[in-house]
Amino acid sequence: MNRAVNGQPRSAAHQRLFDWIKGLESVPQRFAGSPGERQSAELVAGWMRELGLPQVDTETFSPPKRSGRSGYLLALHTFLAGIGCLLGGWPGTLLVLLAAWSIRGPRWLNIGALLPGIRSVNAVGRRPARGENPYRIILSAHIDTNQAGLIFHPWMANTFATRATAKNRGKPPRGPNSIPVRLAIVAVVLLALSLLFPQSLPLTIARWLMGLALLVVCALGLQWALAKTTPGANDNASAVAAMLQAAEKLNRTLPEDTELWVVATGAEEIGSRGMQAFMNRHPDWPKQRCYFINFESVGSSHLHYALNEGASKKTHYSNASNAFAARIAGSTVQGPITPVELMIGTDARVPARRGYEALSLVSLEANQVPRNYHRPNDIAEYIELDTVQRAGDFAVEAALAAAANKGIDA
């Protein structure tokens, strides 16, 4: 039906965005490695072809085992740490040390490798450029969704967002992954003190309370892992729609010496593994001749570009990237687009960490959280289609400016 929730008819542009969002929303259970994720990749690849991209394909990859579903990882680590706290002594201390080390995501001694591996997929479109050593514009948005666990209940999200922002005023806010990390660190300290003072009753009580708290978090993680996935209209079908809108315009308007890539990534919700796999296929791209533009949950009220981001380890975009985004935002006709320090992570952190210039567009509610974030009511009818359209148009402005100058420096 060509009408918004308020009963007003949608414009043709908004209706097409809505149809893309609703099309992805209708694919059930599209978590990383699932048949639904592959179906989504094929669907988006078909849309890329309809938009006229000359080369479109799907690319399968295998994420590292240590990057399994987030709920299982949380449950596994907090279970070991909780049991270690309750057990005490050297065996318990070693369990807690292992959990505290592994929860930060190192490559070795990571107990996440005990989880079964998966196969995920990216949908990749390309418009080649004329000439050698082209300048490249890379658009990206992820297609997978996450489970809608109790851990993302609005009360919990609002409480954490408010406290994280207040406690870190003037600094990048801590992401949600900081909670289990801090719990694990406190558990290590308690176990160490208990080894030094084994007869201390207060330490014994504190150790048991910490163990029970970790087991409660374990239960929340397990419930999260077993919950149904969110419909994913805002996170992240809205971003895919904005990406497709931008791709269609850039396919027509980019200079012929500029190459366009459009990447619908899989496995973003388990550590941006799709973006990592895509970039691993192109390790020789010159850093000074690429500009990445990522879209993340752009269906909320307020549109932003990220200055930094991360659910645990923070990624800071370069001064040049932030200055360029600010210049485009200051001259755009798309309405207010303001900087933000993100508590979540997006795919743009992958190229940023590898030294590429990147822009990550995200929309947030007043509590600095995307609308209906990882919730069962994340459906297309609640999407701000105007914000989705603005995100796509802003990306086009940024891409054309970068392509015209063959870089983002003033």
N, C-alpha and C positions, 0 to 999 in steps of 0.2 A: 504494500500500500504506500503510495507516494505522499505520505503525511507524517509530520513529526509528532512527538508525544503531545504537544500543545494543540494539535489539530490543524496546524497551518501546513499548507502544501510545501514540500521540499523543492528547492531548485534542482535543475537537472544535474548540476555539479555535485550537490549534496546527496542526491539520490544515488549517483554512481558510487560515491564514497560509502554510503550506507550499504549498498548491495555488496561491495567488496568485504566490508566488515561483517555483515550478516552471513556471507558465504563462508568465511573462515570460522565464525562462531558456530555454524551448523556442523562443523567437523568435530565429533566428540572425542574426548580423551586424547588430545594431541600433545601429550607430554613427550619429553626427549626419548627417542628410540622407539616410539610407538607406531603402529600402523596409521593412527590419526595424524601423526606428524608427517609421515611420508605422503599421505593423501593431501595434506595441506601444501606440501612442497610442490606436488604435481598441479594442484589447483592454481597456485601463484605462478608457476612456470607457464601455465596456459594463459593467464592474464598478461604476462609479459609478452608473449607471442602476439596476443590480440592488440597490444599497444604498439607493435611494430618493431620491437627489438630484434635485430637480425640474427643474433646467436643466443639461444636459451638452452640450458641443460640442467639436470640435477646431478649433484655430486655427493656420493655416499662417503662417510668417514666413520672412524671408530674413536670415540673420546677415551681418554685414559680411564682405567677402572676406578681410580681414586676420585673421579668426578661423577659418582652415581647420584641418584635422586637425593635432593637436599634433606628431605625428612628422614630417610634412612641413615644418611651420614650423621645428622644431628643425634638421632636415637642411638646409633652405635657408639659414638664418642662419649656421650653423656652417660650411657649405661656402664661402660668400662670405668669411667671416672667415678660414678656413683658407687659401684661395687668396690672399687679401690678404697674410697673413703670409709665405707662401712667395714671393710676387711681390716684396714690399718696395717701397721708393721711394714716391713720391707716389701712383701708381695703387693700389698695395697698401694704403697708408694710407687712401685714400678708401674703398676697399671695406670695410676693417675698421671705419671710422667709421660707415659706412652700416649695417653689420650690428649694431654695438653700439647705435646709436640705435634701429633698428627692432625689435630683440629685446625691448625694454621695452614694446612695444605702443602707440606713439603713433598718432594718427589719420592724420597726414600723413607722407609719405616712409616708409611702412611697406611693406616688400617682400612681406609676406604677401598684399597685394592682388593679387599676380601669380598666386596660386592660384585655381582655378575656384570660383565661388560655389555655394551649396547652398540647398535649401529644407528647412526643418525644421518640426516641428509640436509643439504643446502640446495636452494633453487637459485641459479646464477644466470643473469642476462648480461649481454655485452653488445655495445655498439663500437666497432673498431674505429680507429683513427687513421688518417692518411699520414704517411711519413714515418720516420723512425724516431724512437725515444719520445713518445707522445706524453703530454700531460694527462693525468687521469683523475676523474671524478668518480668516487665510489660511494654509492648510496646503500644503506643497509637497514634492515629491521628484522627482528626475529619472529619466527612463526610458531614456536612451541609455547606451551602454557605450563603453569605450575599447579600443584594441588591446593585446593581451597581449605586449608586446615584451620583449626580453632586458633592457632598461633597468630593468624591474621585477622582475628575479630576486630571490628572497628575500635572497641574500647582499648584493646591492647596496642593497636597501631597508633592511636591518638596519644596514649600515655607515653609510649616509647618516643614518638616523634617530638612531643613537647619537652620531655626531659633531656633528650639528646641535644636538642637545639639550645635549651637554656643552659645546660652544663658546659657547653662548648662554644659559648658566645665569643665571636671573634676568631674561632677556629672552625675547620671543617667538621660537621657533626659526625658522631660515631654512627656506623651502620649497625643493623640488627645482628650481624654475626659477631659483634663485639661482646654480646651477652654471654654466649657459651664459652668464648675465649677467656673472658674475665673470671667466669665461674671456675674454669679449669685451673687458672693461675692461682686463685684463692685456695682451691683444693690442694694444689702442690705445696703452698705455704703451710697450710694446716697439717698436712702429712709430715712435712719436714720438722715442724715444731713438735708434733706428737712423738717423733723418733727421739728428739732431744729430751722431751719431758714426758715419758710414757705413763707416769702416774698422775698426770694432771687431769682432774675430772672436768674442768671447764673446756679443755682442749678436746677431750673425748666427746663431750656433748656437742661442741661446735663441729667436730668431724662428722658425727652422725647426722646432725642437721643439714650439713652441706651435702652429704651423701643422699639424703632424702630429697633435697631440693634438685639435685642432679637427676634423680630418678623421675621426678615430676616432669622435668624438661624432656627426659627421654620419652615419657609417655606422650607428651605433646608432639614430639618429633615423629613418633610412630603413628599417631593419629593423622598428622600432616601427610606422611608418606602414603597412608592407606586411603585418604580422602579422595573424592572425585576431583578432577581438574576443574578449574574455573572455566566458564565459557570463553573468556579471553577476548572480549570485544575491545576493551581499552588496552589491556596488556596481553596481546600486542597487535590485534587486528587493526586498530586505529592507526598504528605506526606503519603497518604494511600498506594501508590505503594511502597514507600521505606519501610514502615512498613511491608507489605506483603513479600517483598524480604527478610528482616531481619528475619521475623517469620519463613519462610521456612528453612533457614539455621540453626536457633537456635533450631527448632524442631528436627533437626537431631543431633546437636552437643552439646547442653547443657548437663551437667552432669545429671545423673538420679535422683540425690537428689535435683535438682533445678526445680521449677515449672515455666512454661511459660504461661503468659496471654497476649492476643492480643485484644486490645479494640478499636473498631472504634466508636468514640463517636458522639452522636447527640447534638444539641443545644449548641455547643461551641461558636457560634457567638453571643449568648445572655447571656454570662457570664460563660462559661465552665460548663454548667449545667449537661451535660452528664457525665463528669468526676466526678463531685460531686456525682451524683446518683450512679455511679459505686463504688466509695469509701465508700459511705454510706452503701452499701451492704456488705462491708468487714471491719467493724470498728475495728476488733480485730487483724488485721495483725501486727506483731511486727515491729516497725520502723527500727530496726537494721538488719532486714532480708528481706528487699525489696529494689529494685532499679527500678525506673521509667525512661523510655526513651521515650520522646515524639518527634513527627515529625510535623513540621509546615512549609508549603510553601517551599519545598526544591527543587524547579525547577528553581531558579534564578542562577546567576553567582557565587556568593561567599558563601561558606558554613561556618556557625558559630555555636558555642554553646553559649547559653545565660548565662551571669553572673547574670543578673537581668532583669526584664521585667514588663510591665504593662501599660495599656492605661490611668489609673488614679492612683490608689494606686500601689506602686512598691512592687514587690516580689523579695527578694534577695535569691539566692541559697546559700546553706551553703558553708563555706570555704572548707570543705571536698569534696563536689560535684564539686566545681570549680577546686580544685587541681587535682582531679581524671580525670576530662575531659581534663585538660591541659596535664597530663601525657600521656593519650592515644593519644591526638592530636600530642604530641611531638614525638611519636614513630610510628605513623600510616604510612602506605604506600598509603593512600588515597589522598595525596596532602594536601595543606594548609587548615586547619580548625582552625579558629581563634575565640577568645572570642568577644562578642558584648553585649552592653547594649541596650535592645530592647525597642522600643516605643510602641509596641503592646503587647497584652497578649496572652498566650498560655495555653493549658490544663495542662502543667507541673506545673503551679503555684499552682494548687489545692493540690497535694501531698506535694509540697515544704512548703506551709503554714501550713500543718498538721504535719510537722516535719519529712517527709520522704526525702531520698536522691533522687534527680531527675536530669535528663539531658534533655534539650530542644534543638533540632537541628533545625536550620532555615537558609534559604538562602536569601540573600538580594542583591539589586542592589547598585550602588555607592552612591545613596542618602539615604541608610539605610532603604529602603522600599522594600517589596517583589515585584517581577516583576508582572506588570499588576494587582496591588492590588485592589480588589473589582471593577474591570473594565470589560466592555462587551467583551474585546478582550483577556480575560484570557482563552486561548484555548490551547489544547495539543501541537499544532504545534510550540508554542513559548517556550516550556519547554526544559531546559537543562537536557537531560536524563543522562548525565554523572554525574551531581551533584546529581540527585536522586539516582543513583546507589552508589555513594560515601557515601551518607548519610546512606543508608541501611547497607553498609559494615562497616562503622565506628561504627554504633550501635551494630553490631555483635561483633566487637572487644571489645567495652566497656562492653557488656553484659557477654561475656566469661571471661573477666578479673575479673569482679565483682563476677561472679558465682564461679570462681576458688578459690578466697579468701574468699568467703561468706561475702563480704562487699567491700567497696571502700577505706578503709584506707590502707595506704602503709604498 
